[in-house]
Every structure is written in structure tokens, then in C-alpha cells.
Amino acid sequence: MNNDILKKIIEYGTQAPSGDNSQPWVFTIINDDIIGLYNVPCRDNPILNVHEGGSLVSHGAVILNIRIASEYFGYKADISYFPDILDENLVAKITFNKNEKGLSTYEEGLFDSIYKRCTNRKHYSKDLSVSIKSEFDKIDGFDGIKVKLFYNEKDKNFISSIICLSEEIILKTKELHNLLFGDVAWSKKEESTKKHGLYVKTLEFNPVQFFVFWLCRKWKNISFLNKKINFAHIVGEQNSDIYRSSGIIGLIIIPDVTNITYVKAGEILQYIWLKSTNLGLGFQPVTGLFFLNERIKIFGNDPISRENSKIINDGYNTLKDFIRVSDTDTILTSFRIGVSKKTSARSSRLEPNIILK
Ligand SMILES: Cc1cc2nc3c(=O)[nH]c(=O)nc-3n(C[C@H](O)[C@H](O)[C@H](O)COP(=O)(O)O)c2cc1C
């Protein structure tokens, strides 16, 4: 395969989303037609990224981008997931074969959506046309991974009131607060130099909210506000309002918590995201509750207080009962979709890190 095409396909891959724009990936060129996709452990938030789950979801998004871009450039990408049992950071070996028959797997417009896709944290409008809803109703899971979509006001209000709980708890927990604020890029200049981390302009604050957020970068300020006015709860309620403004709230449900399932669920998440972009809609994943719940399940309360861990766990279980999935299923994430204005800013990407083997 031509080197320039290979580099282009990798660049398309790295337009994938990742937790706090951590971009936890490295590529190796194994030969002209085969590349390795590696996870870089601990790049993403060490408290929320339980079992590297968030990073592996991002790798799923990289893989889907690579599949779509390969097809555009006349190749088919064959994926071998976790091919080396001795190296769990090797997420996939990807072999490119000429697409002799020119068969296309993906609908038109998904390729163009790879660079257009971004996280949209604005308010959305609730109304979606029947034809748009029917586009989303065509989405199917695979390998036991399910996608559930909620359009009805009552359901959306209920789910919103639960998925916002994690934001409240994050702002009440010193360690989580420090990680959140430690990764913020505060200006366009800082973001375009660093090219990773959470860019404050993408958080869509008005000037007053921006000022309060800036004050809250110091734990002593936010803990004062929490004591005086239950500030974290106010933020949670505001986020709940934003979430309930959506046309669709969706959930991705996985049958087991394994590396390969995380990656495949990431492919589905990215497919829905690209499809939303292609239809001109806004999209935001809302993952905190689910990763926090997984963390508490595996590692216990620390660093979250017992009381707040219970709020997360009860919220998660209430949601699970509400959507009536089997006991062995796990809700991986929620997301929201809707008609929205363009985002105020976009996050940058680092140059892909490609190592010649
Ligand atoms: C696993 C994962 C978890 C994420 N969780 C959230 C979240 O809870 N809330 C949110 O607003 N964005 C979330 N994001 C979006 C990232 O912050 C975003 O992808 C990253 O900052 C890059 O920006 P972009 O998507 O606009 O390119 C998540 C993304 C991934 C892949």
C-alpha cells in the first residue's frame, strides 16, 4: 500500500473522540499492508478510565474511522482484535486488502463526517422529524451489544435526572475535581499548543458560567460554594436540563465487561455519532455515571465518599431496572442526539504517533 494513503487512513483514524481528548493511541507499521494499533495505558483519567474501558471505547472509534476511510481509498481493513495474548495493549492488527469488487459497507456521507464530527454540549431542540427517527430506528447492535433509544419526554426526563448525578459527585470529590480541572485548556492558544485535554470553549459556558468555572478550578473555592449553596447539585440540575432538551437519549448495553466488548461498543458509538453528524445533528456522550459505577463495583468507594458512592450505585441500578435489561448486562454509556446550533469551538488533534517496526 502506498505510504501516503496509509498515513492518510491513520490520520482519519485519529479524528476519533476520546475521554478529555486524551488520544490514547500509538500506531506501528508492521509492513506495507499491516499496522498495529496500541493503547497507551493511563493516558485517560485514571479514576474514571476503569480497566482502560474509556480508552478502549475510543479505540473502537479509531477502528471504525479506519474501516470507513480504507473503503474510501479503495481498500478493505480486516481487523484482528487483541491478537497477542501476551500484549494487552495491542488492541488490533489491521490488514489492508485491495477492495477489488468495490463493495461499500457504509452509507454515503459517513466518510465526510469523520472530520466534521465533534462533541456538541449545547442545548438541543426536542423535535426530530419522523424520517430522522426512522433513520435511527435502523441501528442494530451486534455480538450481544444492544442500543436502546428513547424519544418520549417522560423517559428522557427520567434518564436525564440520573445521568447528571455523576457530575454532581465529581464536583464534590477532591480527587475527581483535581483530575477534571488538571486537564482543562483555558485558551485557544493553550489548546492549539497542547492539542489535547478538555478545551474550555467546547463546554459552551456563558460568560458568568465561565467565570464561576474558572473560580472552581481551586478546590477550596468549590468546596466553599458546595457548603454554602450546594453548588455541585445546582450544576447537576443544569446539566439535567440540557440532557432532557435532546431529541433522543440513547444507551449502549454490553453483555460482558471485556476488552474486546469495550472496543466493539466503541465502534457502535462512533457509528451512531457519525450518522448523527451526517444528518446534521448534535451528539454528546454522557459517560460519568457508568464509569464511576464500574469503578465502585471493582475498587470500592475510595476516593468517593460512601454516601456519594451509594448515590451513583442506586442511580445506576434504578436506571437498569427502568430499561429492563438482563441482570448480566452492563450499561456502558448514555448519549444524546438533537437538532442544535454549531459548536462554539472544536478540539485539536496531535500528529499521529507512528512507529516503524
Ligand atoms: C470514552 C469517552 C467518554 C466521554 N465522556 C464524555 C462525557 O461524559 N461528557 C462529555 O461531554 N464528553 C465526553 N466525551 C467526549 C470527549 O470529551 C471528546 O471526544 C474529546 O474532548 C474530543 O473532542 P471531540 O469529540 O469534539 O473531537 C467522551 C468521549 C469518549 C470517547
The ligand as an ORCA input file, in Angstrom:
! r2SCAN-3c Opt
* xyz 0 1
  C     -14.984      7.134     26.298
  C     -15.410      8.562     26.147
  C     -16.071      9.197     27.198
  C     -16.510     10.512     27.065
  N     -17.276     11.063     28.054
  C     -17.815     12.299     27.884
  C     -18.740     12.816     28.827
  O     -19.123     12.157     29.797
  N     -19.227     14.076     28.600
  C     -18.853     14.825     27.518
  O     -19.327     15.945     27.367
  N     -17.980     14.335     26.592
  C     -17.470     13.094     26.747
  N     -16.626     12.573     25.795
  C     -16.228     13.384     24.643
  C     -14.760     13.813     24.744
  O     -14.574     14.765     25.767
  C     -14.333     14.364     23.362
  O     -14.405     13.328     22.440
  C     -12.925     14.941     23.354
  O     -12.820     16.048     24.202
  C     -12.534     15.361     21.939
  O     -13.463     16.275     21.392
  P     -14.293     15.966     20.078
  O     -15.166     14.788     20.325
  O     -15.089     17.210     19.857
  O     -13.328     15.699     18.965
  C     -16.209     11.246     25.878
  C     -15.549     10.609     24.833
  C     -15.174      9.275     24.943
  C     -14.536      8.591     23.785
*
